[in-house]
Amino acid sequence: MRWTAVAVVAGCLAPLYAAPVAHAAPQAPRAPLAPRAPVARAAPQNCQPPAGNMTAQQIVQNGQPWAQQILNFGAAHERATGRGVKVAVVDSGVTPANPQLAGQVLKGEDVTKTGAADCLGHGTWVAGIIAAKRGVTPFTGVAPDAKIIPIKFAGQAQNVDSGLAAKGIDAAVRLNADIINVSTQSLGDDPRLRKSVENALAKGIVVVAAAGNIDPKNGKPAGLMYPSAYKGVISVGAVGQDGQVSTFSNQQTPVSVIAPGKDILTTSPDGNYAVAEQGTSFATPFVSGLAALILEAHPNLTAAQVRERIEGTAEGNKGAGSGYGMINPVEAITAVNVQRPGGQDAAGPPVRIAMADRPDPTTQKVALGIAGGALGAAVLVVAGGMLIPRGRKRGWRPGYVQSSNRGTDEPSEA
């Protein structure tokens, strides 16, 4: 596998970001939030999502983000782009002001009754990772021709009733989603949530959920997280560019696969771009996007077969919290007679949006893989030493990722 050698940007973990509580506004007029966001109704008065911290011009200048290079999107998109597949993002809503989300977002549902606008930014970040379209910047979503169904169940980052998450999943089923992305975490097994997940799976819908994050304040394992711990759900852990499971990634929940989850470039609600806060939340949409690619290439697969294909073509267990390993989009689309390897590692209550800390401003460049000359040399040495021996297994040709002066970052929260 091709991992770039970089020095991890150090920084202390900040408290979980929580946007101001969005007060219900049932009488609010259903006027568009902005010309480029026809799906979003008028937002609550104190709807203040984080502003983007990067522009399209900066991305054009700096090239493809690190996760996009490592996962070999270019080769994967020669075979599938997610066309015809609908992915429900059960989250904080989606505000499609960014041009790479224009035309990508279908009619959704707001189960909070606070207005469909994304007041946290989280849902918009997730949507961009899944389906940001091509042709605007070097950045692209995993499945750039898939469509997003925005389901808003959270108007705040913490202490959200898990019953609303259940309603959000039910709404996704009613709106005929093919895949449901749930980048949230609940510490308890709520019967309402379990029933909704079971119903979605029974209807053949692929359900992908974040494994959850370790509490940054005390560093203690969080325990089982739901809905990712339910049988049949694809549970996603996070890795950084060093290829190791991130320290914040919850290892107590049985993990299916891992994906990039820190310093991830994506779309922001204000029409610009953001380096998303670290967390398994942002590893999860990489897997949902991969499921969309698989369903385009293999439309007759069941939800269980999609899960088996993702797990069976992953890079292999890398220790606790890694499941079957790093996802491999090209293999997942093209492999024949997929079988999962021998084993996976360890195989009510309020819900919270699983976000980690805000990245240090210096990580913005790292997310795009920028590095100095000395680092570029180190990349060549380490990439060659680590990539070539695994090239045959993975089906990658040495030299696919241009190792030119690019560095990388790690994942963030669920």
C-alpha positions as CSV (number, residue, x, y, z in Angstrom):
1,M,0.0,0.0,0.0
2,R,1.2,3.5,-0.7
3,W,1.6,5.6,2.4
4,T,3.4,8.9,2.4
5,A,6.0,9.5,5.0
6,V,5.2,12.7,6.9
7,A,5.6,14.2,10.3
8,V,2.3,14.2,11.9
9,V,1.2,17.7,12.7
10,A,1.1,17.9,16.5
11,G,-1.8,19.6,18.3
12,C,-3.8,19.1,21.4
13,L,-7.3,17.8,21.2
14,A,-10.0,20.5,21.6
15,P,-13.4,19.9,23.0
16,L,-16.0,18.5,20.6
17,Y,-17.4,21.3,18.5
18,A,-20.9,22.2,19.2
19,A,-22.8,24.7,17.2
20,P,-25.3,27.0,19.0
21,V,-28.5,25.1,19.7
22,A,-30.9,25.5,16.8
23,H,-34.3,26.5,18.2
24,A,-37.3,25.0,16.6
25,A,-39.0,27.4,14.2
26,P,-42.2,25.7,13.0
27,Q,-43.7,28.9,11.7
28,A,-40.6,29.9,9.7
29,P,-41.4,30.5,6.0
30,R,-40.2,27.9,3.5
31,A,-38.2,30.4,1.5
32,P,-34.9,29.3,0.0
33,L,-31.8,29.9,2.2
34,A,-29.8,31.1,-0.7
35,P,-30.0,31.0,-4.5
36,R,-27.6,28.1,-4.7
37,A,-29.2,26.1,-1.9
38,P,-32.8,25.4,-3.2
39,V,-33.2,22.4,-0.9
40,A,-32.7,24.3,2.4
41,R,-35.5,26.1,4.0
42,A,-35.0,29.3,6.1
43,A,-32.6,28.5,8.8
44,P,-33.1,29.1,12.5
45,Q,-31.9,32.5,13.7
46,N,-28.7,31.2,15.3
47,C,-27.8,28.8,12.5
48,Q,-24.0,29.5,12.2
49,P,-22.1,26.6,10.6
50,P,-18.3,26.9,10.4
51,A,-17.0,28.9,7.5
52,G,-14.9,27.2,4.9
53,N,-11.2,27.6,5.3
54,M,-10.0,26.9,1.8
55,T,-11.0,28.3,-1.7
56,A,-11.3,26.5,-5.0
57,Q,-8.2,28.4,-6.2
58,Q,-6.1,27.0,-3.4
59,I,-7.2,23.5,-4.2
60,V,-6.4,24.0,-7.9
61,Q,-3.0,25.2,-7.0
62,N,-2.2,22.4,-4.7
63,G,-3.7,19.4,-6.5
64,Q,-5.4,16.2,-5.4
65,P,-6.0,15.7,-1.6
66,W,-4.0,12.8,0.0
67,A,-7.0,10.5,0.6
68,Q,-7.9,10.7,-3.1
69,Q,-4.4,9.7,-4.1
70,I,-4.1,6.8,-1.7
71,L,-7.5,5.4,-2.6
72,N,-6.7,5.6,-6.4
73,F,-9.9,7.4,-7.3
74,G,-8.7,7.9,-10.9
75,A,-8.6,4.2,-11.6
76,A,-11.8,3.5,-9.8
77,H,-13.7,6.2,-11.7
78,E,-12.7,4.6,-15.0
79,R,-14.9,1.7,-13.9
80,A,-17.7,3.4,-11.9
81,T,-18.8,6.8,-10.6
82,G,-21.9,6.0,-8.7
83,R,-24.3,7.0,-11.4
84,G,-27.9,6.0,-10.6
85,V,-27.2,5.4,-6.9
86,K,-28.8,7.4,-4.1
87,V,-27.0,7.9,-0.8
88,A,-29.0,9.2,2.2
89,V,-26.9,11.3,4.6
90,V,-28.6,11.0,8.0
91,D,-26.9,13.9,9.7
92,S,-27.2,17.6,10.4
93,G,-28.7,18.5,7.0
94,V,-26.9,19.4,3.7
95,T,-26.5,23.0,2.4
96,P,-25.4,22.6,-1.2
97,A,-24.0,26.0,-1.8
98,N,-20.6,24.7,-3.0
99,P,-20.6,24.3,-6.9
100,Q,-19.4,20.7,-6.5
101,L,-22.7,19.9,-4.8
102,A,-24.8,21.8,-7.3
103,G,-27.3,19.3,-8.8
104,Q,-26.1,16.5,-6.5
105,V,-28.6,16.9,-3.7
106,L,-32.2,15.6,-4.0
107,K,-35.3,16.4,-2.0
108,G,-34.8,15.2,1.5
109,E,-36.5,15.4,4.9
110,D,-36.0,17.4,8.1
111,V,-37.2,15.3,11.0
112,T,-36.1,18.0,13.5
113,K,-38.7,20.6,12.1
114,T,-36.0,23.3,12.6
115,G,-35.4,24.0,8.9
116,A,-33.4,21.9,6.5
117,A,-30.3,24.1,6.5
118,D,-27.1,22.5,7.9
119,C,-26.3,24.5,11.0
120,L,-23.3,22.4,12.1
121,G,-21.6,21.9,8.7
122,H,-21.2,18.2,9.5
123,G,-23.7,16.9,7.0
124,T,-22.4,19.1,4.2
125,W,-18.8,17.9,4.9
126,V,-20.0,14.2,4.7
127,A,-22.0,14.8,1.5
128,G,-19.0,16.4,-0.2
129,I,-16.8,13.4,0.6
130,I,-19.4,11.1,-0.9
131,A,-20.6,12.9,-4.0
132,A,-18.7,16.2,-4.9
133,K,-18.8,16.2,-8.6
134,R,-15.8,16.4,-10.9
135,G,-14.6,19.2,-13.2
136,V,-14.4,22.1,-10.7
137,T,-11.3,21.4,-8.7
138,P,-8.8,18.5,-8.4
139,F,-10.9,17.4,-5.4
140,T,-13.8,15.0,-6.1
141,G,-16.1,12.8,-4.1
142,V,-15.7,9.1,-4.0
143,A,-18.9,8.6,-6.1
144,P,-19.1,11.9,-8.1
145,D,-22.2,10.9,-10.1
146,A,-24.2,9.5,-7.1
147,K,-27.0,11.6,-5.6
148,I,-27.4,12.7,-2.0
149,I,-30.7,12.5,-0.1
150,P,-30.3,14.9,2.9
151,I,-32.0,13.7,6.1
152,K,-31.7,16.2,9.0
153,F,-32.0,14.6,12.4
154,A,-29.6,16.8,14.4
155,G,-29.8,20.5,15.0
156,Q,-27.0,20.4,17.5
157,A,-23.8,18.3,17.9
158,Q,-24.6,16.6,21.3
159,N,-27.5,15.3,23.3
160,V,-29.7,14.5,20.3
161,D,-32.5,12.0,20.9
162,S,-31.5,8.7,19.3
163,G,-35.2,8.4,18.4
164,L,-34.6,11.2,15.9
165,A,-31.8,9.2,14.3
166,A,-34.2,6.3,14.0
167,K,-36.8,8.6,12.3
168,G,-34.0,9.8,10.0
169,I,-33.2,6.3,8.9
170,D,-36.9,5.6,8.4
171,A,-37.2,8.7,6.2
172,A,-34.2,7.5,4.1
173,V,-36.1,4.2,3.6
174,R,-39.2,6.0,2.5
175,L,-37.2,8.1,0.0
176,N,-35.8,5.0,-1.6
177,A,-32.2,5.4,-0.6
178,D,-29.8,2.7,-1.8
179,I,-27.3,3.4,0.9
180,I,-27.6,5.1,4.3
181,N,-24.6,6.9,5.8
182,V,-24.9,7.5,9.5
183,S,-21.9,9.4,10.8
184,T,-23.1,9.6,14.4
185,Q,-22.6,7.7,17.6
186,S,-24.9,6.6,20.5
187,L,-23.5,4.8,23.6
188,G,-26.6,2.8,24.1
189,D,-28.7,0.2,22.2
190,D,-31.9,2.1,21.6
191,P,-34.7,-0.3,20.5
192,R,-36.1,2.4,18.2
193,L,-32.7,2.8,16.4
194,R,-32.2,-1.0,16.2
195,K,-35.6,-1.5,14.7
196,S,-35.0,1.2,12.1
197,V,-31.6,-0.2,11.1
198,E,-33.1,-3.8,10.9
199,N,-35.9,-2.5,8.7
200,A,-33.5,-0.7,6.3
201,L,-31.3,-3.8,6.0
202,A,-34.4,-6.0,5.4
203,K,-35.3,-3.8,2.5
204,G,-31.9,-4.4,0.9
205,I,-30.4,-1.0,1.8
206,V,-26.7,-0.8,2.6
207,V,-26.1,0.9,6.0
208,V,-22.7,2.4,6.8
209,A,-22.0,3.9,10.2
210,A,-19.1,5.4,12.1
211,A,-17.4,3.2,14.7
212,G,-17.2,6.3,17.0
213,N,-14.5,8.3,18.7
214,I,-12.7,8.1,22.0
215,D,-13.5,10.9,24.3
216,P,-10.7,13.4,23.7
217,K,-10.9,14.7,27.3
218,N,-10.0,11.4,29.1
219,G,-8.8,9.1,26.3
220,K,-10.8,6.2,27.6
221,P,-12.5,3.8,25.2
222,A,-16.0,4.8,24.6
223,G,-17.5,1.3,24.5
224,L,-19.9,0.0,21.9
225,M,-21.3,2.6,19.6
226,Y,-24.6,2.4,17.7
227,P,-25.8,2.0,15.1
228,S,-22.4,0.8,13.9
229,A,-22.4,-2.2,16.4
230,Y,-25.6,-3.6,15.0
231,K,-25.4,-6.8,12.9
232,G,-25.3,-6.2,9.2
233,V,-24.0,-2.6,9.4
234,I,-20.7,-1.7,7.8
235,S,-18.8,-0.2,10.8
236,V,-15.9,2.2,9.8
237,G,-12.8,3.1,11.7
238,A,-10.3,5.8,10.8
239,V,-6.7,5.9,9.8
240,G,-4.1,8.6,9.1
241,Q,-1.6,8.8,6.3
242,D,0.8,6.7,8.3
243,G,-1.5,3.8,7.7
244,Q,-2.2,3.3,11.4
245,V,-5.5,3.3,13.2
246,S,-6.0,6.8,14.6
247,T,-5.8,7.3,18.3
248,F,-9.3,8.7,18.4
249,S,-10.9,5.8,16.5
250,N,-13.0,3.7,18.8
251,Q,-11.7,0.1,19.0
252,Q,-14.4,-1.2,21.2
253,T,-17.0,-1.3,18.5
254,P,-16.4,-4.2,16.1
255,V,-14.9,-2.5,12.9
256,S,-15.6,-3.8,9.4
257,V,-13.0,-1.7,7.5
258,I,-11.0,1.5,7.9
259,A,-10.7,4.6,5.7
260,P,-9.0,8.0,5.8
261,G,-10.5,10.1,8.6
262,K,-8.3,13.1,9.5
263,D,-7.4,16.3,7.6
264,I,-10.0,15.4,5.0
265,L,-10.8,18.1,2.4
266,T,-14.5,18.5,1.6
267,T,-17.3,21.0,0.8
268,S,-18.5,23.6,3.3
269,P,-22.0,25.2,3.7
270,D,-20.8,28.6,2.7
271,G,-19.8,27.5,-0.8
272,N,-16.1,27.1,-0.1
273,Y,-14.1,24.1,1.2
274,A,-13.1,22.9,4.6
275,V,-10.6,20.6,6.1
276,A,-13.1,18.6,8.2
277,E,-12.6,18.0,11.9
278,Q,-11.0,14.7,12.6
279,G,-13.2,11.7,13.3
280,T,-14.6,8.4,12.2
281,S,-17.5,10.5,10.9
282,F,-15.3,11.4,7.9
283,A,-14.0,7.9,7.3
284,T,-17.5,6.6,7.0
285,P,-18.5,8.5,3.8
286,F,-15.5,7.1,2.0
287,V,-17.1,3.7,2.5
288,S,-20.6,4.9,1.6
289,G,-19.1,6.3,-1.6
290,L,-17.4,3.0,-2.3
291,A,-20.7,1.2,-1.8
292,A,-22.2,3.5,-4.5
293,L,-19.5,2.6,-6.9
294,I,-20.1,-1.1,-6.3
295,L,-23.8,-0.8,-6.8
296,E,-23.4,0.9,-10.1
297,A,-20.9,-1.7,-11.3
298,H,-22.9,-4.6,-9.8
299,P,-26.5,-3.5,-9.5
300,N,-27.9,-6.9,-8.6
301,L,-25.9,-7.3,-5.4
302,T,-27.7,-7.5,-2.0
303,A,-26.7,-5.3,0.9
304,A,-24.9,-8.2,2.5
305,Q,-23.0,-8.9,-0.8
306,V,-21.9,-5.3,-1.0
307,R,-20.6,-5.5,2.6
308,E,-18.8,-8.7,1.8
309,R,-17.2,-7.2,-1.3
310,I,-16.0,-4.2,0.7
311,E,-14.6,-6.3,3.5
312,G,-13.2,-9.1,1.3
313,T,-11.2,-6.7,-0.9
314,A,-9.8,-4.6,1.9
315,E,-6.0,-4.5,2.6
316,G,-6.0,-6.8,5.6
317,N,-6.1,-6.4,9.3
318,K,-3.6,-3.9,10.8
319,G,-4.3,-4.6,14.4
320,A,-7.0,-3.6,16.9
321,G,-9.7,-1.4,15.5
322,S,-8.9,-2.1,11.8
323,G,-11.3,-4.9,10.9
324,Y,-10.5,-6.2,7.5
325,G,-8.3,-3.3,6.8
326,M,-8.1,-0.3,4.5
327,I,-10.7,-0.1,1.7
328,N,-9.5,-0.7,-1.8
329,P,-11.9,0.8,-4.3
330,V,-10.5,-0.6,-7.5
331,E,-10.4,-4.2,-6.1
332,A,-13.9,-3.8,-4.6
333,I,-15.3,-2.9,-8.0
334,T,-13.4,-5.4,-10.2
335,A,-12.7,-8.5,-8.0
336,V,-14.2,-11.8,-8.9
337,N,-15.4,-14.4,-6.4
338,V,-14.9,-12.2,-3.4
339,Q,-14.5,-13.9,0.0
340,R,-13.8,-12.4,3.3
341,P,-10.5,-13.5,4.9
342,G,-10.5,-15.6,8.1
343,G,-11.4,-13.0,10.7
344,Q,-12.1,-9.6,11.8
345,D,-10.7,-8.0,14.9
346,A,-13.0,-8.2,17.9
347,A,-15.7,-8.9,16.2
348,G,-32.3,5.1,24.4
349,P,-29.4,7.1,25.2
350,P,-28.5,10.4,23.6
351,V,-26.8,10.5,20.2
352,R,-24.0,12.9,19.3
353,I,-22.6,13.9,16.0
354,A,-19.2,12.4,16.0
355,M,-16.8,15.2,15.4
356,A,-13.3,15.6,16.8
357,D,-11.1,18.7,17.2
358,R,-10.7,21.5,14.8
359,P,-7.5,21.1,12.8
360,D,-4.6,23.5,13.3
361,P,-4.6,26.0,10.4
362,T,-1.3,24.5,9.3
363,T,-2.9,21.2,8.5
364,Q,-4.9,22.8,5.7
365,K,-1.8,22.4,3.5
366,V,-1.0,19.0,4.9
367,A,-4.5,17.8,3.9
368,L,-3.6,18.6,0.3
369,G,-0.4,16.7,0.5
370,I,2.0,19.7,0.4
371,A,5.5,19.1,1.7
372,G,9.0,20.5,1.3
373,G,11.8,19.1,-0.8
374,A,13.4,17.0,1.9
375,L,10.0,15.5,2.6
376,G,9.5,14.8,-1.0
377,A,12.7,12.7,-1.0
378,A,11.5,10.8,2.1
379,V,8.2,10.1,0.3
380,L,10.0,8.5,-2.6
381,V,12.1,6.2,-0.3
382,V,9.3,5.1,2.0
383,A,6.7,4.8,-0.7
384,G,9.0,2.7,-2.8
385,G,9.9,0.5,0.1
386,M,6.3,0.0,1.3
387,L,4.4,0.1,-1.9
388,I,6.3,-2.1,-4.3
389,P,6.2,-5.3,-2.2
390,R,2.4,-4.9,-1.9
391,G,1.8,-3.8,-5.4
392,R,0.9,-7.2,-6.7
393,K,-1.6,-8.0,-4.0
394,R,-3.3,-4.6,-4.4
395,G,-3.2,-4.4,-8.1
396,W,-1.6,-1.0,-8.1
397,R,1.2,-0.1,-10.4
398,P,4.2,1.5,-8.8
399,G,4.3,5.2,-9.5
400,Y,0.5,5.8,-9.7
401,V,0.6,8.3,-6.9
402,Q,2.8,11.2,-7.9
403,S,5.1,11.4,-5.0
404,S,6.0,14.9,-5.9
405,N,6.2,17.3,-3.0
406,R,3.1,16.1,-1.2
407,G,2.5,15.4,2.4
408,T,-0.6,14.1,4.2
409,D,-2.8,14.2,7.4
410,E,-4.9,11.8,9.5
411,P,-8.6,11.3,10.2
412,S,-11.1,13.0,12.6
413,E,-14.4,12.2,14.3
414,A,-17.5,10.2,13.6
